[in-house]
Amino acid sequence: MLACCQTVFAAGQLYRVTHEGKTSYLYGTIHVGRDGVYPLDAVASRALLDSRALVIELDIREDKAFQQALVRHARYPDGDTVQNHLSPATLRKTEQALARAGMSLASVQHYKPWLIANLLVGAELDKNGYQRSQAVEYALLAAAQKQDKTVRELESADYQLSLFDSLDTLQQEQYLLEQLADLDDGDSLKKSQALIEAWRAADKTGIQAAWHNATTGDSISAGFMNRVLLGKRNPEMAANIERIMQQDQVAFVGVGLLHLVGDDGLPQLLKRRGYQVEQLY
């Protein structure tokens, strides 16, 4: 049985979940990384090795399903463009931000405002060396493939993108404006770096601060994170994890780090369902 070891380098957060003789591990990931930095520490690597299955939010290798979801939830129908859904002032700010990121409005005009916002945030991270292609999930998937493990998804690309598509037209424009403002004054990069560095150091205080920063305030972004991206999904994830554990498998569950934080994070939700939950770091 895996034991906690305080002297071993650790990243993120790792929990052991047990119930009626069954054990699973719950690991907090980040969705970007840097070239040459292997994200899995010795304790998490051993937990994955001891598990029969890898469970992640989404198998990010499956591009076809993601592209189909983009068409369904993130693109306007033929004949429609984002220019028809943004005020002139917002459109002007968007064009300026796209130009700074090396993109044109024409290249993204068929996308909805929430996706344009997310693309710009991703471009800013990429420019500063944080790449989605180096996400922790890729390391987990590579290790699972090498160890010949079953890979399961907690969600689907269609479901994840449908959540953003649930924002109405005004909310999408406001969400875009908030991301543009954060990009303009450097807050977007600072927030991302704070979360990444807290994850890298397994800094509980820093992780809590990043979660609080992402979920607090009266912005559309904070409300959406708190109410939907975490508040709606966490109970659904907990129920799915419970079903997986009932199938008599030892599973390694990797989910975005912020899903593990707060009174309604996955560890607390599983405790309320009667599971023993121990934080290893």
JOCORKA-V669707 format. One record per pair of residues at least 12 apart in sequence whose C-alpha atoms are under 8 Angstrom apart, sorted by the first residue. I is the first residue (numbers start at 1). J is the second residue. Records with the same first field share a line. If there is no record, write none. Layout:
# JOCORKA-V669707
I: J + J
This chain:
# JOCORKA-V669707
2: 43 + 46 + 47
3: 280
4: 43 + 280 + 281
5: 43 + 280
6: 281
8: 41 + 42 + 43
9: 41 + 42
10: 40 + 41 + 42 + 43 + 44 + 200 + 201 + 202 + 281
11: 39 + 40 + 41 + 199 + 200 + 201 + 202
12: 27 + 28 + 29 + 198 + 199 + 200 + 201 + 202 + 203 + 257 + 281
13: 27 + 28 + 199 + 202 + 257 + 260 + 279 + 280 + 281
14: 26 + 27 + 28 + 44 + 279 + 280 + 281
15: 27 + 267 + 277 + 278 + 279 + 280 + 281
16: 277 + 278 + 279 + 280
17: 275 + 276 + 277 + 278
18: 275 + 276 + 277
19: 274 + 275 + 276
22: 245 + 248 + 249 + 250
23: 245 + 249 + 250 + 251
24: 51 + 245 + 249 + 250 + 251 + 252 + 253
25: 47 + 48 + 250 + 251 + 252 + 253
26: 252 + 253 + 254 + 255
27: 44 + 252 + 253 + 254 + 255 + 257
28: 254 + 255 + 256 + 257 + 258 + 259 + 260
29: 136 + 137 + 199 + 254 + 255 + 256 + 257
30: 135 + 136 + 137 + 196 + 199 + 256 + 257
31: 132 + 134 + 135 + 136 + 137 + 256
32: 130 + 131 + 132 + 133 + 134 + 135 + 136
33: 130 + 131 + 132 + 133 + 134 + 135 + 136
34: 129 + 130 + 131 + 134
35: 131 + 134
38: 139
39: 136 + 139
40: 136 + 139 + 140
47: 252
48: 144 + 251 + 252
49: 147
50: 250
51: 249 + 250 + 251 + 252
52: 149 + 150 + 249 + 250 + 251 + 252
53: 144 + 149 + 150 + 151 + 152 + 249 + 250 + 251 + 252
54: 140 + 141 + 144 + 149 + 150 + 151 + 152 + 251 + 252 + 253 + 254
55: 151 + 152 + 153 + 154 + 251 + 252 + 253 + 254
56: 137 + 151 + 152 + 153 + 154 + 253 + 254 + 255
57: 153 + 154 + 155 + 156 + 254 + 255 + 256
58: 153 + 154 + 155 + 156 + 157
59: 151 + 152 + 153
60: 137 + 138
65: 157 + 158
66: 157 + 158
68: 158
69: 157 + 158 + 161
70: 158 + 161
72: 158
73: 158 + 161 + 162 + 165
74: 111 + 112 + 114 + 115 + 161 + 165
75: 110 + 111 + 112
76: 110 + 111 + 112
77: 110
80: 110
81: 109 + 110 + 111
82: 109 + 110 + 111 + 112 + 113
83: 109
85: 169
86: 173
90: 173 + 177
93: 180
94: 180
97: 120 + 180
98: 120
101: 120 + 123 + 124
112: 172
113: 172 + 173 + 175 + 176
114: 164 + 165 + 172 + 173 + 175 + 176
116: 176
117: 175 + 176 + 179 + 180
121: 179 + 183 + 188
124: 183 + 189
125: 189 + 192
137: 254
154: 237 + 240 + 241
163: 228 + 229
171: 220
174: 220
175: 220 + 221
178: 219 + 220 + 221
191: 210
194: 206 + 210
195: 207 + 210
199: 257
202: 281
207: 258 + 261
208: 261 + 262
211: 258 + 261
214: 226
230: 258 + 259 + 265
231: 264
234: 259 + 264 + 265 + 266
235: 266 + 269
237: 266
238: 266 + 269 + 270
241: 253
242: 270
